[in-house]
């Protein structure tokens, strides 16, 4: 049985952190909200909303986790900017991670590391085909 609350149990998670684009030296503060909904025994749907401090567009990501096993599953990401990509997720005792490779427009990964208080630290890196890199570091916690 998977012991992670994030992704694998219905609920709302919120968080914040910093994002940096390789085209700029500055870091931008962001806020995120995850809504986790379990659809079937072997498929979980999640909506992620990301807002940058100072305005701008809000990004909406739809994640589907399927073929769920103790050690991993399939992760699918869909949004208006990137389209759809599928990859592999791995599930460890203290972390959840997924990566997208061989996609025509980008590749990247996200790692969520469970903390003693139940929060998760996150680190993600994505790179586009023209080698523009996005690096994300932050923290998420379950909304009470």
C-alpha positions as CSV (number, residue, x, y, z in Angstrom):
1,X,0.0,0.0,0.0
2,X,1.3,3.5,-0.9
3,X,1.8,5.6,2.2
4,X,2.0,9.0,0.5
5,X,-0.9,11.4,1.0
6,X,0.1,13.7,-1.8
7,X,-1.2,12.4,-5.1
8,X,-2.5,9.1,-3.7
9,X,-5.3,10.5,-1.4
10,X,-8.0,12.9,-2.4
11,X,-7.5,16.5,-1.1
12,X,-6.2,19.9,-1.7
13,X,-2.5,20.8,-1.5
14,X,-1.1,24.3,-1.6
15,X,2.4,25.6,-1.9
16,X,4.9,28.2,-2.9
17,X,8.5,28.5,-4.1
18,X,10.8,30.1,-6.7
19,X,11.1,29.5,-10.4
20,X,14.0,30.5,-12.5
21,X,14.3,30.7,-16.3
22,X,17.7,30.3,-18.0
23,X,16.9,33.4,-20.1
24,X,16.8,35.6,-16.9
25,X,19.0,35.9,-13.8
26,X,16.0,36.7,-11.5
27,X,13.9,34.2,-9.6
28,X,10.2,34.6,-9.6
29,X,8.0,33.6,-6.6
30,X,5.1,31.3,-7.4
31,X,2.1,29.9,-5.7
32,X,0.5,26.5,-6.5
33,X,-2.6,24.6,-5.7
34,X,-3.2,20.9,-6.4
35,X,-6.7,19.3,-6.4
36,X,-6.4,15.5,-6.1
37,X,-9.3,13.4,-7.2
38,X,-9.3,9.6,-7.4
39,X,-11.4,8.5,-10.3
40,X,-10.9,4.7,-10.2
41,X,-8.9,2.2,-8.2
42,X,-6.0,2.4,-10.7
43,X,-6.2,6.1,-12.0
44,X,-5.9,9.4,-10.2
45,X,-6.7,12.8,-11.8
46,X,-5.1,16.0,-10.5
47,X,-5.5,19.6,-11.4
48,X,-2.5,21.9,-10.7
49,X,-2.8,25.7,-10.8
50,X,0.4,27.8,-10.8
51,X,0.4,31.6,-10.4
52,X,3.4,33.8,-10.5
53,X,3.8,36.7,-8.1
54,X,3.2,40.0,-9.8
55,X,0.5,38.7,-12.1
56,X,0.7,37.2,-15.5
57,X,-1.1,34.2,-16.8
58,X,-2.1,31.3,-14.6
59,X,-0.9,27.9,-15.8
60,X,-3.3,25.0,-15.4
61,X,-1.8,21.5,-15.6
62,X,-3.8,18.3,-15.6
63,X,-2.0,15.2,-14.4
64,X,-3.2,11.6,-14.6
65,X,-1.5,8.8,-12.8
66,X,-2.4,5.4,-14.0
67,X,-1.2,1.7,-13.9
68,X,-0.4,2.4,-10.3
69,X,1.9,-0.1,-8.5
70,X,3.7,0.1,-5.2
71,X,7.0,1.2,-6.9
72,X,5.6,3.4,-9.7
73,X,3.1,4.3,-12.3
74,X,2.5,6.2,-15.5
75,X,2.3,10.0,-15.3
76,X,0.6,12.0,-18.0
77,X,0.8,15.8,-18.1
78,X,-1.6,17.9,-20.2
79,X,-1.8,21.7,-20.6
80,X,-2.5,24.3,-23.2
81,X,1.1,25.3,-23.7
82,X,2.8,21.9,-23.9
83,X,0.0,19.7,-25.1
84,X,0.2,16.1,-23.7
85,X,3.2,14.1,-22.6
86,X,3.5,10.7,-20.8
87,X,6.3,9.5,-18.6
88,X,7.3,7.2,-15.8
89,X,6.8,8.0,-12.1
90,X,8.6,6.2,-9.3
91,X,7.4,6.0,-5.7
92,X,9.8,5.6,-2.9
93,X,9.3,5.6,0.9
94,X,10.2,9.3,1.2
95,X,9.7,10.6,-2.4
96,X,7.6,10.7,-5.5
97,X,9.2,11.6,-8.8
98,X,8.3,11.6,-12.5
99,X,10.0,12.4,-15.7
100,X,9.0,13.1,-19.3
101,X,11.4,12.1,-22.0
102,X,11.3,11.9,-25.8
103,X,8.6,14.6,-26.1
104,X,8.8,16.7,-29.2
105,X,8.8,20.1,-27.4
106,X,10.4,19.5,-23.9
107,X,11.7,17.0,-21.4
108,X,12.0,17.2,-17.6
109,X,11.4,15.9,-14.2
110,X,9.8,16.7,-10.8
111,X,10.8,15.3,-7.4
112,X,8.7,15.6,-4.2
113,X,10.5,14.7,-1.0
114,X,8.4,13.9,2.1
115,X,9.3,15.9,5.2
116,X,8.8,14.8,8.8
117,X,5.9,17.2,9.2
118,X,4.0,15.8,6.2
119,X,5.0,18.7,3.8
120,X,6.9,17.9,0.6
121,X,9.9,19.8,-0.8
122,X,9.9,19.9,-4.5
123,X,12.5,20.3,-7.2
124,X,11.8,20.3,-10.9
125,X,13.7,21.0,-14.1
126,X,12.4,21.3,-17.6
127,X,14.2,22.1,-20.8
128,X,12.7,23.0,-24.2
129,X,14.0,21.8,-27.6
130,X,15.8,25.2,-28.0
131,X,17.6,24.5,-24.7
132,X,15.7,27.0,-22.5
133,X,15.8,25.6,-19.0
134,X,13.2,26.2,-16.2
135,X,14.2,25.3,-12.6
136,X,11.6,25.1,-9.8
137,X,12.2,24.8,-6.1
138,X,9.5,25.0,-3.4
139,X,7.3,23.3,-0.8
140,X,3.7,22.0,-0.7
141,X,1.5,21.2,2.2
142,X,-2.0,19.7,2.7
143,X,-4.7,22.4,3.0
144,X,-6.6,22.0,6.2
